[in-house]
Amino acid sequence: MTEGSKDENPSDGVISNRTANIVVALLLMFVAAVVMVESYRLGSGWAKDVGPDSGYFSFYVALIMFIASTVTLLQYLFFSGSRKGGIFLARRELIMVLQVLIPMTIFVVLSVYIGIYISMALFIGFFIIW
């Protein structure tokens, strides 16, 4: 995953750096919002004579995460014109990831039904033959 190499072909990319940063910023904003709502529900204030409520620290950590993700999102939506985008994930790299991810997913599903030992033997045997 080299950024800005000279032999990159823009049409070879599956996902650009800009798209990846926007998606990750949105996901982190969602996670931070969920944590803030739950922390507020638990109590995100300062209890008298006791100290912080149980959601105090998690609320403020999620708030900082939400603010940082918002800044990142705004940067890539409105101010990324001068930055070189680059390719985040090339087609060749995606194929290599899927060649491991798909058999590993099948292994996890099979281990629930036929047990981990038989599934592991099939998984290793598949990679030896392949």
PyMOL commands that set and color helices and strands:
alter all, ss='L'
color gray80, all
select helices_A, chain A and resi 10-12+17-42+56-78+91-114+116-129
alter helices_A, ss='H'
color red, helices_A
select strands_A, chain A and resi 13-16+46-47+51-52+87-90
alter strands_A, ss='S'
color yellow, strands_A
deselect
rebuild
show_as cartoon
